[in-house]
Amino acid sequence: MSEENTAIEKTESDGEATIELNKVVSFHYRLAEIAPTGERGEWREESHGGQALYYLHGFHNVVTGLEKALEGKRVGDAIEVTLGPDDAYGRRRPNATQRVPIKHLQFVSPVKKILPGMPAVVETNQGKRSVVVVKVGKFNADVDFNHPLAGKTLYYEVQVEGIRDATTEEIAHGHVHGVGGHQH
């Protein structure tokens, strides 16, 4: 068992740690979109039944509104929070559509025909960016660089599973390493 797993187990058993700057937090969540009418839609994502999500608190590794809502919580705490676009994935930028050569689009799995609405990845000067195909031509595609959840009001249900102190290396790198985190 790794040192990180032991630290999480100790934290879970004593229940004293709270979520604050430089803590590694693990949690399970469910995410739904809130319609303009105020009704919650179907669950879009959830981690229950799989691995918990890990993040380094205070480094914006999760949306800012969720990070703020988790501040001060303890292992076992559960929260429900509704976040507007400014606290989630931001507002939609109307000028975020760009034409790119189709050969630069990367898909999760091989596709026979590219269709509008398909998610893809494009390598940019700032690294890989997620995009959504808007229009497809013979050699180029118009893609939207907005996050698919930009402009949306989101509803989260979150259960805190573990809290531990971040390592010096994790703090220096700004993200979690090891189980549930980045592998160098």
Protein Blocks (a to p, Z undefined) as FASTA:
>chain_A
ZZklmmmmmmmmnomaccdehiacddddddddddfkopacddfbdfehiacddddehilp
acfklmmmmgopaehiacdddddfklmnopadfklcccddfklpccfbdcfbdcehiacd
dddfkopcddddfbdcfkbccddfbdfkgoiacddddddfbdcdddfklmmnopaehehi
acZZ
